[in-house]
Amino acid sequence: MIRVETRNLINVSIMKNKILTLVLGAALLGQTATIFAQDSEKGFKKIFNGKDLKGWEGAPDLWSVRDGAITGETTPEHPAKENTFLVWTNGAPADFELRCSFLIRPGDAKGFSNSGIQYRSRVVKPEYWVVSGYQADMEAGSTYTGILYEEKARGILAKRGEKVVIDPNGKINVIGSTGRTAAEVEASIKHGEWNTYDIIAKGNHLIQKINGQVTVDVTDEQEAKAAKSGIIALQIHAGPPMFVQFKDIRIKMLK
């Protein structure tokens, strides 16, 4: 009897040690994940305060803040006369990384909704906040979210999954893959829900990511048209009613 009780006590002690080891291991993993997340955000500065549109400028009947997110919406009563933008007024960054979350939905049964994040861009029609330049595209459909589009200029510069070099004459050369096919990028997008966008611009090299996956990788060697700096802005597209939101917008300047 004494031997059995002793054996049971030993087994219980071993089990407690195993449980303690698992708990400590989980705690260490959690601490490591937290430290990694903090390091990955080092150097980023918020450019939207989550409360109002201070530091941003656009059509007041189309842009607002709801539930802590910049919200762009058109309706039959308040359509966009043409593509219009909410412009960040506190700088024209050159080399940077921009991160945010976005949600985009159609405004009616037609299923249309198109928007984008402008960068290294310029205002070409101040009275209606019309912008031209590089655009990290997004839509409610299944084709354009993640592509690089140049608004009011050269059009589509790279489709999803493409590694591109634009030569000095403006020819678009697909030289490889980002490692993800267009179908794989599409499969990673949560339609009608929040997704993340990451834009990296350094020199003439531009990279865009959706939910951590590289969607395009572009080197723009067309010196006359490759913008080196410019404003950041958010798009509302003309057309049927649409709805788009942005939150957690932050930027880090790169050397």
BATISE-945754 format. One record per residue (C-alpha): residue number from 1; x, z, y negated. Coordinates in steps of 0.25 Angstrom, whole numbers, plus 5000, padded with zeros to 4 digits. Each point is the difference from the previous one (the first is absolute). Layout:
N
<r num="NUM" xx="X" zz="Z" yy="Y"/>
...
***
This chain:
255
<r num="1" xx="5000" zz="5000" yy="5000"/>
<r num="2" xx="5011" zz="5004" yy="4990"/>
<r num="3" xx="5007" zz="4986" yy="5003"/>
<r num="4" xx="4987" zz="4992" yy="4998"/>
<r num="5" xx="4998" zz="5008" yy="4987"/>
<r num="6" xx="5014" zz="4997" yy="4995"/>
<r num="7" xx="4999" zz="4986" yy="5004"/>
<r num="8" xx="4988" zz="4999" yy="4992"/>
<r num="9" xx="5006" zz="5006" yy="4988"/>
<r num="10" xx="5012" zz="4991" yy="5001"/>
<r num="11" xx="4990" zz="4988" yy="5000"/>
<r num="12" xx="4993" zz="5005" yy="4988"/>
<r num="13" xx="5013" zz="5002" yy="4993"/>
<r num="14" xx="5004" zz="4986" yy="5003"/>
<r num="15" xx="4987" zz="4994" yy="4996"/>
<r num="16" xx="5000" zz="5008" yy="4986"/>
<r num="17" xx="5014" zz="4994" yy="4998"/>
<r num="18" xx="4995" zz="4986" yy="5003"/>
<r num="19" xx="4989" zz="5002" yy="4990"/>
<r num="20" xx="5009" zz="5005" yy="4989"/>
<r num="21" xx="5009" zz="4989" yy="5002"/>
<r num="22" xx="4989" zz="4990" yy="4999"/>
<r num="23" xx="4995" zz="5007" yy="4987"/>
<r num="24" xx="5014" zz="5000" yy="4994"/>
<r num="25" xx="5002" zz="4986" yy="5003"/>
<r num="26" xx="4987" zz="4995" yy="4994"/>
<r num="27" xx="5003" zz="5009" yy="4988"/>
<r num="28" xx="5014" zz="4993" yy="4999"/>
<r num="29" xx="4994" zz="4986" yy="5001"/>
<r num="30" xx="4990" zz="5003" yy="4989"/>
<r num="31" xx="5011" zz="5005" yy="4991"/>
<r num="32" xx="5008" zz="4988" yy="5003"/>
<r num="33" xx="4988" zz="4991" yy="4997"/>
<r num="34" xx="4997" zz="5007" yy="4987"/>
<r num="35" xx="5015" zz="4999" yy="4995"/>
<r num="36" xx="5000" zz="4985" yy="5004"/>
<r num="37" xx="4987" zz="4998" yy="4992"/>
<r num="38" xx="5006" zz="5007" yy="4988"/>
<r num="39" xx="5013" zz="4992" yy="5001"/>
<r num="40" xx="4992" zz="4987" yy="5001"/>
<r num="41" xx="4993" zz="5003" yy="4987"/>
<r num="42" xx="5012" zz="5005" yy="4992"/>
<r num="43" xx="5002" zz="4993" yy="4987"/>
<r num="44" xx="4985" zz="4995" yy="4999"/>
<r num="45" xx="4992" zz="5003" yy="4988"/>
<r num="46" xx="4985" zz="4999" yy="4999"/>
<r num="47" xx="4994" zz="4990" yy="4990"/>
<r num="48" xx="4986" zz="5004" yy="5002"/>
<r num="49" xx="4995" zz="5014" yy="4997"/>
<r num="50" xx="4988" zz="5000" yy="5009"/>
<r num="51" xx="4991" zz="5004" yy="4989"/>
<r num="52" xx="4998" zz="4989" yy="4990"/>
<r num="53" xx="5006" zz="4987" yy="4995"/>
<r num="54" xx="5011" zz="5005" yy="4991"/>
<r num="55" xx="5012" zz="4991" yy="5000"/>
<r num="56" xx="4991" zz="4988" yy="5005"/>
<r num="57" xx="4992" zz="4990" yy="4992"/>
<r num="58" xx="4989" zz="4990" yy="5004"/>
<r num="59" xx="4985" zz="4996" yy="4999"/>
<r num="60" xx="4993" zz="5013" yy="4998"/>
<r num="61" xx="4987" zz="4995" yy="5007"/>
<r num="62" xx="5008" zz="4996" yy="5013"/>
<r num="63" xx="5010" zz="5012" yy="5002"/>
<r num="64" xx="4998" zz="5015" yy="5001"/>
<r num="65" xx="5005" zz="5012" yy="5008"/>
<r num="66" xx="4991" zz="5004" yy="5012"/>
<r num="67" xx="5004" zz="5011" yy="5010"/>
<r num="68" xx="5014" zz="5000" yy="4995"/>
<r num="69" xx="5002" zz="4985" yy="5002"/>
<r num="70" xx="5001" zz="4989" yy="4990"/>
<r num="71" xx="4988" zz="4992" yy="5002"/>
<r num="72" xx="4997" zz="4985" yy="4997"/>
<r num="73" xx="4986" zz="4995" yy="5002"/>
<r num="74" xx="4992" zz="4988" yy="4996"/>
<r num="75" xx="4985" zz="4999" yy="5002"/>
<r num="76" xx="4989" zz="4989" yy="4997"/>
<r num="77" xx="4998" zz="5007" yy="4986"/>
<r num="78" xx="5015" zz="5002" yy="4997"/>
<r num="79" xx="5008" zz="4988" yy="5006"/>
<r num="80" xx="5014" zz="4996" yy="4997"/>
<r num="81" xx="5000" zz="4988" yy="4991"/>
<r num="82" xx="5014" zz="4996" yy="5006"/>
<r num="83" xx="5011" zz="5008" yy="5008"/>
<r num="84" xx="5003" zz="5012" yy="4992"/>
<r num="85" xx="5009" zz="5012" yy="5002"/>
<r num="86" xx="5003" zz="5014" yy="4997"/>
<r num="87" xx="5014" zz="5001" yy="4994"/>
<r num="88" xx="5009" zz="5011" yy="5001"/>
<r num="89" xx="5005" zz="5002" yy="4985"/>
<r num="90" xx="5013" zz="5009" yy="5002"/>
<r num="91" xx="5010" zz="4990" yy="5004"/>
<r num="92" xx="5004" zz="4987" yy="5006"/>
<r num="93" xx="5009" zz="5003" yy="5012"/>
<r num="94" xx="5011" zz="4991" yy="5005"/>
<r num="95" xx="5005" zz="5006" yy="5013"/>
<r num="96" xx="4991" zz="5010" yy="5007"/>
<r num="97" xx="4992" zz="5004" yy="5012"/>
<r num="98" xx="4985" zz="5002" yy="4998"/>
<r num="99" xx="4991" zz="5008" yy="5009"/>
<r num="100" xx="4985" zz="5002" yy="5001"/>
<r num="101" xx="4987" zz="5000" yy="5008"/>
<r num="102" xx="4989" zz="4990" yy="4998"/>
<r num="103" xx="4986" zz="4998" yy="5005"/>
<r num="104" xx="4992" zz="4987" yy="4998"/>
<r num="105" xx="4986" zz="4997" yy="5004"/>
<r num="106" xx="4990" zz="4989" yy="4997"/>
<r num="107" xx="4989" zz="5002" yy="4989"/>
<r num="108" xx="4989" zz="4993" yy="5007"/>
<r num="109" xx="4996" zz="4993" yy="5013"/>
<r num="110" xx="5009" zz="4988" yy="4996"/>
<r num="111" xx="5012" zz="5008" yy="5005"/>
<r num="112" xx="5009" zz="4996" yy="4989"/>
<r num="113" xx="5010" zz="5009" yy="4994"/>
<r num="114" xx="5014" zz="4997" yy="4995"/>
<r num="115" xx="5011" zz="5007" yy="4992"/>
<r num="116" xx="5014" zz="5003" yy="4999"/>
<r num="117" xx="5012" zz="5007" yy="4994"/>
<r num="118" xx="5007" zz="4993" yy="4989"/>
<r num="119" xx="5015" zz="5002" yy="4998"/>
<r num="120" xx="5011" zz="4994" yy="4992"/>
<r num="121" xx="4988" zz="4994" yy="4992"/>
<r num="122" xx="4996" zz="4997" yy="4986"/>
<r num="123" xx="4987" zz="5000" yy="4992"/>
<r num="124" xx="4996" zz="4986" yy="4997"/>
<r num="125" xx="4986" zz="5003" yy="4993"/>
<r num="126" xx="5000" zz="5014" yy="4994"/>
<r num="127" xx="4985" zz="4999" yy="4996"/>
<r num="128" xx="4996" zz="5001" yy="5014"/>
<r num="129" xx="5012" zz="5006" yy="5007"/>
<r num="130" xx="5004" zz="4987" yy="5007"/>
<r num="131" xx="5013" zz="5001" yy="5007"/>
<r num="132" xx="5010" zz="4990" yy="5007"/>
<r num="133" xx="5011" zz="5003" yy="5010"/>
<r num="134" xx="5003" zz="5005" yy="5014"/>
<r num="135" xx="4988" zz="5006" yy="5007"/>
<r num="136" xx="5000" zz="5008" yy="5013"/>
<r num="137" xx="4986" zz="4994" yy="5004"/>
<r num="138" xx="4989" zz="5007" yy="5007"/>
<r num="139" xx="4986" zz="4997" yy="5004"/>
<r num="140" xx="4988" zz="5004" yy="5009"/>
<r num="141" xx="5002" zz="4988" yy="5009"/>
<r num="142" xx="5010" zz="4997" yy="5011"/>
<r num="143" xx="5011" zz="4991" yy="4993"/>
<r num="144" xx="5006" zz="5004" yy="4987"/>
<r num="145" xx="5003" zz="5015" yy="5000"/>
<r num="146" xx="5015" zz="5001" yy="5000"/>
<r num="147" xx="5004" zz="4987" yy="4995"/>
<r num="148" xx="5008" zz="4997" yy="4988"/>
<r num="149" xx="4992" zz="4992" yy="4990"/>
<r num="150" xx="5004" zz="4996" yy="4986"/>
<r num="151" xx="4988" zz="5001" yy="4991"/>
<r num="152" xx="4998" zz="4989" yy="4990"/>
<r num="153" xx="5014" zz="4994" yy="5004"/>
<r num="154" xx="5005" zz="4995" yy="5013"/>
<r num="155" xx="4989" zz="5005" yy="5009"/>
<r num="156" xx="5003" zz="5004" yy="5014"/>
<r num="157" xx="5015" zz="5003" yy="5002"/>
<r num="158" xx="5000" zz="5007" yy="5014"/>
<r num="159" xx="4989" zz="5002" yy="5011"/>
<r num="160" xx="4999" zz="5012" yy="5009"/>
<r num="161" xx="5012" zz="5001" yy="5009"/>
<r num="162" xx="5009" zz="4990" yy="4993"/>
<r num="163" xx="5014" zz="5002" yy="4995"/>
<r num="164" xx="5002" zz="4990" yy="4989"/>
<r num="165" xx="5010" zz="4994" yy="4990"/>
<r num="166" xx="4995" zz="4993" yy="4988"/>
<r num="167" xx="5012" zz="4990" yy="4996"/>
<r num="168" xx="5004" zz="4997" yy="4986"/>
<r num="169" xx="4991" zz="4988" yy="5000"/>
<r num="170" xx="4988" zz="5009" yy="5004"/>
<r num="171" xx="4999" zz="4995" yy="5014"/>
<r num="172" xx="4994" zz="5011" yy="5009"/>
<r num="173" xx="5009" zz="5001" yy="5013"/>
<r num="174" xx="4995" zz="5009" yy="5011"/>
<r num="175" xx="5013" zz="5004" yy="5007"/>
<r num="176" xx="4995" zz="5011" yy="5009"/>
<r num="177" xx="4990" zz="5011" yy="5004"/>
<r num="178" xx="4998" zz="5014" yy="4995"/>
<r num="179" xx="4999" zz="5004" yy="5014"/>
<r num="180" xx="4985" zz="5001" yy="4999"/>
<r num="181" xx="4991" zz="4988" yy="5002"/>
<r num="182" xx="4988" zz="4997" yy="4991"/>
<r num="183" xx="4991" zz="5005" yy="5011"/>
<r num="184" xx="5008" zz="5013" yy="5002"/>
<r num="185" xx="4999" zz="5003" yy="4985"/>
<r num="186" xx="4985" zz="4997" yy="5001"/>
<r num="187" xx="4998" zz="5009" yy="5012"/>
<r num="188" xx="5007" zz="5012" yy="4992"/>
<r num="189" xx="4990" zz="4999" yy="4988"/>
<r num="190" xx="4989" zz="5010" yy="4999"/>
<r num="191" xx="4989" zz="4992" yy="4994"/>
<r num="192" xx="4991" zz="5007" yy="4991"/>
<r num="193" xx="5009" zz="5013" yy="5000"/>
<r num="194" xx="5012" zz="5005" yy="4994"/>
<r num="195" xx="5013" zz="4992" yy="5002"/>
<r num="196" xx="5014" zz="5001" yy="4994"/>
<r num="197" xx="5008" zz="4990" yy="4992"/>
<r num="198" xx="5015" zz="5000" yy="4998"/>
<r num="199" xx="5007" zz="4991" yy="4990"/>
<r num="200" xx="5015" zz="4999" yy="4999"/>
<r num="201" xx="5006" zz="4991" yy="4989"/>
<r num="202" xx="5015" zz="5000" yy="4999"/>
<r num="203" xx="5007" zz="4988" yy="4993"/>
<r num="204" xx="4994" zz="4988" yy="5005"/>
<r num="205" xx="4996" zz="5006" yy="5013"/>
<r num="206" xx="4985" zz="5004" yy="5002"/>
<r num="207" xx="4994" zz="5008" yy="5012"/>
<r num="208" xx="4986" zz="5004" yy="5002"/>
<r num="209" xx="4995" zz="5009" yy="5011"/>
<r num="210" xx="4986" zz="5004" yy="5005"/>
<r num="211" xx="4998" zz="5013" yy="5008"/>
<r num="212" xx="5016" zz="5000" yy="5001"/>
<r num="213" xx="5001" zz="4986" yy="5006"/>
<r num="214" xx="5007" zz="4990" yy="4992"/>
<r num="215" xx="4991" zz="4988" yy="4997"/>
<r num="216" xx="5009" zz="4991" yy="4992"/>
<r num="217" xx="5015" zz="5000" yy="4997"/>
<r num="218" xx="5003" zz="4990" yy="4988"/>
<r num="219" xx="5012" zz="4996" yy="4993"/>
<r num="220" xx="4997" zz="4992" yy="4987"/>
<r num="221" xx="5011" zz="4991" yy="4996"/>
<r num="222" xx="4992" zz="4992" yy="4990"/>
<r num="223" xx="5007" zz="5006" yy="4988"/>
<r num="224" xx="4991" zz="4994" yy="4990"/>
<r num="225" xx="4988" zz="5006" yy="5006"/>
<r num="226" xx="5005" zz="5013" yy="5007"/>
<r num="227" xx="4996" zz="5012" yy="4992"/>
<r num="228" xx="5010" zz="5011" yy="4999"/>
<r num="229" xx="4991" zz="5010" yy="4994"/>
<r num="230" xx="4986" zz="5002" yy="4994"/>
<r num="231" xx="4987" zz="5008" yy="5000"/>
<r num="232" xx="4992" zz="5006" yy="5012"/>
<r num="233" xx="4985" zz="4997" yy="5000"/>
<r num="234" xx="4988" zz="5001" yy="5009"/>
<r num="235" xx="4991" zz="4988" yy="5002"/>
<r num="236" xx="4985" zz="4998" yy="5000"/>
<r num="237" xx="4996" zz="4986" yy="5005"/>
<r num="238" xx="4990" zz="4991" yy="4994"/>
<r num="239" xx="4988" zz="4996" yy="5009"/>
<r num="240" xx="4990" zz="5008" yy="5008"/>
<r num="241" xx="4999" zz="5015" yy="4999"/>
<r num="242" xx="5012" zz="5008" yy="5005"/>
<r num="243" xx="5005" zz="5014" yy="5001"/>
<r num="244" xx="5015" zz="5005" yy="5000"/>
<r num="245" xx="5007" zz="5013" yy="4999"/>
<r num="246" xx="5014" zz="5005" yy="4999"/>
<r num="247" xx="5006" zz="5014" yy="5001"/>
<r num="248" xx="5014" zz="5007" yy="5002"/>
<r num="249" xx="5007" zz="4989" yy="4991"/>
<r num="250" xx="5014" zz="5004" yy="4998"/>
<r num="251" xx="5013" zz="4993" yy="4997"/>
<r num="252" xx="5015" zz="5002" yy="5002"/>
<r num="253" xx="5010" zz="4992" yy="4991"/>
<r num="254" xx="5011" zz="4994" yy="5008"/>
<r num="255" xx="5015" zz="4998" yy="4996"/>
***
